[in-house]
């Protein structure tokens, strides 16, 4: 009897429709829950972190070695960030593949896409705050890559670095981004995103609404979300306990970059794409062309509601389905190749 | 149910031994991976034991909470199927 129950539950979980519903609808709620966790653990860490380049690394070591459960809060913050990025990518690609960006939900897509970009920048800015060799090299490469963007690249690079090169100024600037500027923008955009979700649910035709939403949010859906959040919390705590992130040697701006340094996993697909382009293409700088190609790909994805204008739930557009599949497969393959190389 | 209980109780010592062995293995092997540079995990065996014990209690609490919430959800579904959560249209008021 228990085996039959587990078997039925397993079949229910493996049902494609349920997976699609989970990927599109529930991952957004999971990301919101993880953001709240990140805010709490970030606030606790900020009591002890010193955002000055001479003391930043030492303050992290002191948090981990001298403070009670300091290692856990740092590890939890690290794994919370990894899980947020994974959840947001699943959410974005599932929305892309299910074509939930079409009118009238195009504003939802735009706000969500900007939130994804902000989360990536959250990750990058937080990564530098450790001020170890790997973080220093990664930020140097990332900001250098941003400098290759045509026209605005030089301004973006000097704005991010606070100068020509990655120095203590960059650390102060990234700390300001990570602790004040990005959280304010995130809260604002998340509120808009949630309000738009609620608006689109409220404005749904009643015949569809009655079939789809027979249960109110509280208490039915709230308790379901609570179960998912508890499981996610358990996974995050387990990962934080068994796989605490290491702290490398203190960054030395004058020393060469360590060998085989790689960025965080959510940058690997960009890193691998850059490797595909040669140094020079028809006399032009290969890196600049690579950055231009990547930027146009990302811009096309951002503006996809304007290109895929066919509306309606049953109207298919095969080209855009294949575009979504290509983007998803490209991201996964390039990330895996980045890991293995 | 009785057969299942008896099967579990017969195999209980073996199951307990397997669980204890796994916990001991995890206690000694996994945290060593994180000791490359600065020690980002408690080094003393007693501290590690306390951490894993706390994690086990945490998971038991989560599972307990999930069971209680699922019971609550089943209750809500049962009430909704019976239709007693909705008010009747011609219900008399006490004016």
HADDOCK unambig.tbl for C-alpha pairs under 7 A between the chains (distance, minus, plus):
assign (segid A and resid 64 and name CA) (segid B and resid 40 and name CA) 5.86 0.50 0.50
assign (segid A and resid 65 and name CA) (segid B and resid 40 and name CA) 6.95 0.50 0.50
assign (segid A and resid 71 and name CA) (segid B and resid 40 and name CA) 5.85 0.50 0.50
assign (segid A and resid 71 and name CA) (segid B and resid 41 and name CA) 6.31 0.50 0.50
assign (segid A and resid 220 and name CA) (segid B and resid 73 and name CA) 6.55 0.50 0.50
assign (segid A and resid 223 and name CA) (segid B and resid 69 and name CA) 6.52 0.50 0.50
assign (segid A and resid 227 and name CA) (segid B and resid 66 and name CA) 5.84 0.50 0.50
assign (segid A and resid 230 and name CA) (segid B and resid 62 and name CA) 6.45 0.50 0.50
assign (segid A and resid 234 and name CA) (segid B and resid 59 and name CA) 6.67 0.50 0.50
assign (segid A and resid 242 and name CA) (segid B and resid 30 and name CA) 6.42 0.50 0.50
assign (segid A and resid 242 and name CA) (segid B and resid 31 and name CA) 6.36 0.50 0.50
assign (segid A and resid 243 and name CA) (segid B and resid 34 and name CA) 6.96 0.50 0.50
assign (segid A and resid 244 and name CA) (segid B and resid 34 and name CA) 6.39 0.50 0.50
assign (segid A and resid 244 and name CA) (segid B and resid 40 and name CA) 6.29 0.50 0.50
assign (segid A and resid 244 and name CA) (segid B and resid 41 and name CA) 6.79 0.50 0.50
assign (segid A and resid 245 and name CA) (segid B and resid 34 and name CA) 6.93 0.50 0.50
assign (segid A and resid 245 and name CA) (segid B and resid 40 and name CA) 6.98 0.50 0.50
assign (segid A and resid 246 and name CA) (segid B and resid 34 and name CA) 5.95 0.50 0.50
assign (segid A and resid 246 and name CA) (segid B and resid 37 and name CA) 6.60 0.50 0.50
assign (segid A and resid 246 and name CA) (segid B and resid 38 and name CA) 6.91 0.50 0.50
assign (segid A and resid 246 and name CA) (segid B and resid 40 and name CA) 6.09 0.50 0.50
assign (segid A and resid 247 and name CA) (segid B and resid 37 and name CA) 6.09 0.50 0.50
assign (segid A and resid 247 and name CA) (segid B and resid 38 and name CA) 5.74 0.50 0.50
assign (segid A and resid 248 and name CA) (segid B and resid 37 and name CA) 5.87 0.50 0.50
